[in-house]
Amino acid sequence: MIAILKNPFYAGVYVYGKSETRTCIVDGRARRSYGHGKPAGTWEVMIKDHHEGYIGWLEYERNQGQLALNAYSRRGGKNPAAAGGRCCRGS
């Protein structure tokens, strides 16, 4: 259910480039991980009103804020970026 709420398609918006690949150096070797979400302002393509949505864009944005707040609270207020290791963002 959460995946539906996080998908802009639910709000009638077509997007491309919502995620990125990251490369980290682990034990001297490059390791790639996929599917890291990017902020909405950095998506490659975003077409609002592409199709009829179930909710409006403002409600979608409000939902995203609430979901982020809920996730932050569940982590005990800890910074998710404090995972350690050297990582580089890429596409």
KOLNU-226394 format. One record per residue: residue number from 0; x, y, z of N, C-alpha, C in turn. Coordinates in nm, 2 decimals, always signed. Layout:
N
<NUM; <X; Y; Z>; <X; Y; Z>; <X; Y; Z>>,
...
end
This chain:
91
<0; <+0.08; -0.12; +0.00>; <+0.00; +0.00; +0.00>; <+0.09; +0.13; +0.00>>,
<1; <+0.20; +0.12; +0.07>; <+0.28; +0.24; +0.08>; <+0.34; +0.27; -0.06>>,
<2; <+0.37; +0.17; -0.13>; <+0.43; +0.19; -0.27>; <+0.33; +0.27; -0.36>>,
<3; <+0.21; +0.24; -0.34>; <+0.11; +0.32; -0.42>; <+0.11; +0.46; -0.38>>,
<4; <+0.11; +0.49; -0.25>; <+0.11; +0.63; -0.20>; <+0.24; +0.71; -0.24>>,
<5; <+0.35; +0.64; -0.26>; <+0.47; +0.70; -0.30>; <+0.49; +0.72; -0.45>>,
<6; <+0.40; +0.66; -0.52>; <+0.41; +0.67; -0.67>; <+0.33; +0.79; -0.72>>,
<7; <+0.40; +0.89; -0.79>; <+0.33; +1.00; -0.85>; <+0.23; +0.97; -0.95>>,
<8; <+0.23; +0.85; -1.01>; <+0.13; +0.81; -1.10>; <-0.01; +0.82; -1.04>>,
<9; <-0.01; +0.79; -0.91>; <-0.14; +0.79; -0.83>; <-0.20; +0.93; -0.83>>,
<10; <-0.12; +1.04; -0.85>; <-0.17; +1.17; -0.86>; <-0.18; +1.23; -1.00>>,
<11; <-0.17; +1.14; -1.10>; <-0.19; +1.18; -1.24>; <-0.06; +1.24; -1.30>>,
<12; <+0.05; +1.20; -1.25>; <+0.18; +1.26; -1.30>; <+0.26; +1.15; -1.35>>,
<13; <+0.32; +1.17; -1.47>; <+0.41; +1.08; -1.53>; <+0.55; +1.13; -1.50>>,
<14; <+0.64; +1.04; -1.45>; <+0.78; +1.07; -1.42>; <+0.87; +0.97; -1.47>>,
<15; <+0.99; +1.01; -1.50>; <+1.10; +0.92; -1.54>; <+1.22; +0.97; -1.47>>,
<16; <+1.30; +0.88; -1.42>; <+1.43; +0.91; -1.35>; <+1.41; +0.94; -1.20>>,
<17; <+1.32; +0.86; -1.14>; <+1.30; +0.88; -0.99>; <+1.40; +0.82; -0.91>>,
<18; <+1.49; +0.73; -0.97>; <+1.59; +0.66; -0.88>; <+1.72; +0.67; -0.95>>,
<19; <+1.82; +0.63; -0.88>; <+1.96; +0.64; -0.93>; <+2.04; +0.52; -0.88>>,
<20; <+2.15; +0.50; -0.95>; <+2.25; +0.39; -0.91>; <+2.36; +0.46; -0.83>>,
<21; <+2.40; +0.39; -0.73>; <+2.52; +0.44; -0.65>; <+2.63; +0.34; -0.65>>,
<22; <+2.75; +0.40; -0.65>; <+2.87; +0.31; -0.65>; <+2.94; +0.34; -0.52>>,
<23; <+2.97; +0.24; -0.45>; <+3.05; +0.25; -0.32>; <+3.17; +0.17; -0.33>>,
<24; <+3.28; +0.21; -0.26>; <+3.40; +0.13; -0.26>; <+3.40; +0.05; -0.13>>,
<25; <+3.40; -0.08; -0.14>; <+3.39; -0.17; -0.03>; <+3.51; -0.27; -0.04>>,
<26; <+3.60; -0.27; +0.05>; <+3.72; -0.35; +0.05>; <+3.80; -0.33; -0.08>>,
<27; <+3.81; -0.21; -0.12>; <+3.88; -0.17; -0.24>; <+3.82; -0.21; -0.38>>,
<28; <+3.69; -0.25; -0.37>; <+3.62; -0.29; -0.49>; <+3.49; -0.20; -0.51>>,
<29; <+3.46; -0.17; -0.63>; <+3.34; -0.09; -0.66>; <+3.22; -0.18; -0.64>>,
<30; <+3.12; -0.14; -0.57>; <+2.99; -0.21; -0.55>; <+2.88; -0.11; -0.59>>,
<31; <+2.79; -0.16; -0.68>; <+2.68; -0.08; -0.73>; <+2.55; -0.12; -0.65>>,
<32; <+2.47; -0.03; -0.62>; <+2.34; -0.06; -0.57>; <+2.24; +0.03; -0.64>>,
<33; <+2.12; -0.02; -0.66>; <+2.02; +0.04; -0.75>; <+1.90; +0.08; -0.67>>,
<34; <+1.82; +0.16; -0.73>; <+1.69; +0.20; -0.68>; <+1.69; +0.30; -0.57>>,
<35; <+1.79; +0.38; -0.56>; <+1.79; +0.49; -0.46>; <+1.71; +0.61; -0.51>>,
<36; <+1.60; +0.64; -0.44>; <+1.51; +0.75; -0.48>; <+1.58; +0.88; -0.48>>,
<37; <+1.54; +0.96; -0.58>; <+1.59; +1.10; -0.59>; <+1.48; +1.20; -0.55>>,
<38; <+1.52; +1.32; -0.50>; <+1.41; +1.42; -0.47>; <+1.33; +1.46; -0.59>>,
<39; <+1.21; +1.49; -0.57>; <+1.12; +1.53; -0.69>; <+1.18; +1.63; -0.78>>,
<40; <+1.25; +1.73; -0.73>; <+1.30; +1.83; -0.82>; <+1.41; +1.79; -0.91>>,
<41; <+1.46; +1.67; -0.89>; <+1.58; +1.62; -0.97>; <+1.54; +1.51; -1.07>>,
<42; <+1.41; +1.48; -1.08>; <+1.36; +1.38; -1.17>; <+1.39; +1.43; -1.32>>,
<43; <+1.42; +1.34; -1.41>; <+1.45; +1.38; -1.54>; <+1.33; +1.43; -1.62>>,
<44; <+1.22; +1.36; -1.60>; <+1.09; +1.40; -1.67>; <+0.98; +1.40; -1.57>>,
<45; <+0.90; +1.50; -1.57>; <+0.78; +1.51; -1.48>; <+0.67; +1.59; -1.56>>,
<46; <+0.56; +1.51; -1.59>; <+0.45; +1.57; -1.66>; <+0.33; +1.57; -1.58>>,
<47; <+0.29; +1.68; -1.52>; <+0.17; +1.69; -1.44>; <+0.05; +1.69; -1.53>>,
<48; <-0.06; +1.64; -1.47>; <-0.19; +1.63; -1.54>; <-0.17; +1.54; -1.67>>,
<49; <-0.08; +1.44; -1.66>; <-0.06; +1.35; -1.77>; <-0.19; +1.26; -1.79>>,
<50; <-0.25; +1.23; -1.69>; <-0.37; +1.15; -1.69>; <-0.45; +1.18; -1.56>>,
<51; <-0.57; +1.13; -1.56>; <-0.66; +1.15; -1.44>; <-0.60; +1.08; -1.32>>,
<52; <-0.57; +1.15; -1.21>; <-0.52; +1.08; -1.09>; <-0.63; +1.06; -0.99>>,
<53; <-0.60; +0.98; -0.89>; <-0.69; +0.95; -0.79>; <-0.69; +1.06; -0.68>>,
<54; <-0.58; +1.13; -0.67>; <-0.57; +1.24; -0.58>; <-0.50; +1.36; -0.65>>,
<55; <-0.50; +1.48; -0.60>; <-0.44; +1.59; -0.66>; <-0.29; +1.60; -0.62>>,
<56; <-0.21; +1.68; -0.69>; <-0.07; +1.69; -0.67>; <-0.04; +1.75; -0.53>>,
<57; <-0.12; +1.84; -0.48>; <-0.10; +1.90; -0.35>; <-0.12; +1.79; -0.24>>,
<58; <-0.22; +1.71; -0.26>; <-0.25; +1.61; -0.16>; <-0.13; +1.50; -0.16>>,
<59; <-0.08; +1.47; -0.29>; <+0.03; +1.38; -0.30>; <+0.15; +1.44; -0.22>>,
<60; <+0.18; +1.56; -0.24>; <+0.30; +1.62; -0.17>; <+0.28; +1.62; -0.02>>,
<61; <+0.16; +1.65; +0.02>; <+0.13; +1.65; +0.17>; <+0.15; +1.50; +0.22>>,
<62; <+0.10; +1.40; +0.14>; <+0.12; +1.26; +0.18>; <+0.27; +1.23; +0.19>>,
<63; <+0.35; +1.28; +0.10>; <+0.49; +1.25; +0.10>; <+0.56; +1.31; +0.23>>,
<64; <+0.52; +1.43; +0.26>; <+0.57; +1.49; +0.38>; <+0.53; +1.41; +0.51>>,
<65; <+0.41; +1.36; +0.51>; <+0.37; +1.28; +0.63>; <+0.44; +1.15; +0.63>>,
<66; <+0.46; +1.08; +0.52>; <+0.53; +0.96; +0.51>; <+0.68; +0.97; +0.56>>,
<67; <+0.74; +1.08; +0.52>; <+0.88; +1.11; +0.56>; <+0.89; +1.14; +0.71>>,
<68; <+0.79; +1.21; +0.76>; <+0.79; +1.24; +0.90>; <+0.77; +1.11; +0.98>>,
<69; <+0.68; +1.02; +0.93>; <+0.66; +0.89; +1.00>; <+0.78; +0.81; +1.00>>,
<70; <+0.85; +0.80; +0.89>; <+0.98; +0.72; +0.87>; <+1.09; +0.78; +0.97>>,
<71; <+1.10; +0.91; +0.97>; <+1.20; +0.98; +1.06>; <+1.17; +0.94; +1.20>>,
<72; <+1.04; +0.94; +1.24>; <+1.00; +0.91; +1.38>; <+1.04; +0.77; +1.41>>,
<73; <+1.01; +0.67; +1.32>; <+1.04; +0.53; +1.34>; <+1.19; +0.51; +1.36>>,
<74; <+1.27; +0.59; +1.30>; <+1.42; +0.57; +1.31>; <+1.47; +0.63; +1.44>>,
<75; <+1.38; +0.69; +1.52>; <+1.43; +0.75; +1.64>; <+1.50; +0.89; +1.62>>,
<76; <+1.47; +0.95; +1.51>; <+1.53; +1.08; +1.47>; <+1.67; +1.07; +1.42>>,
<77; <+1.71; +0.95; +1.38>; <+1.85; +0.93; +1.34>; <+1.86; +0.97; +1.19>>,
<78; <+1.97; +1.02; +1.15>; <+2.00; +1.06; +1.01>; <+2.02; +0.94; +0.93>>,
<79; <+1.94; +0.92; +0.82>; <+1.96; +0.80; +0.74>; <+2.09; +0.80; +0.66>>,
<80; <+2.15; +0.91; +0.64>; <+2.27; +0.92; +0.57>; <+2.39; +0.87; +0.65>>,
<81; <+2.38; +0.85; +0.78>; <+2.49; +0.81; +0.86>; <+2.52; +0.66; +0.86>>,
<82; <+2.52; +0.60; +0.73>; <+2.54; +0.46; +0.72>; <+2.69; +0.42; +0.71>>,
<83; <+2.78; +0.52; +0.69>; <+2.92; +0.49; +0.68>; <+2.96; +0.45; +0.54>>,
<84; <+3.09; +0.44; +0.52>; <+3.14; +0.40; +0.39>; <+3.15; +0.51; +0.30>>,
<85; <+3.23; +0.49; +0.19>; <+3.24; +0.60; +0.09>; <+3.15; +0.56; -0.03>>,
<86; <+3.06; +0.65; -0.06>; <+2.96; +0.63; -0.17>; <+2.96; +0.75; -0.26>>,
<87; <+2.94; +0.72; -0.38>; <+2.93; +0.83; -0.48>; <+2.80; +0.81; -0.56>>,
<88; <+2.73; +0.92; -0.58>; <+2.60; +0.92; -0.66>; <+2.64; +0.92; -0.81>>,
<89; <+2.55; +0.84; -0.88>; <+2.57; +0.84; -1.02>; <+2.44; +0.80; -1.09>>,
<90; <+2.44; +0.79; -1.22>; <+2.32; +0.75; -1.29>; <+2.33; +0.62; -1.35>>,
end
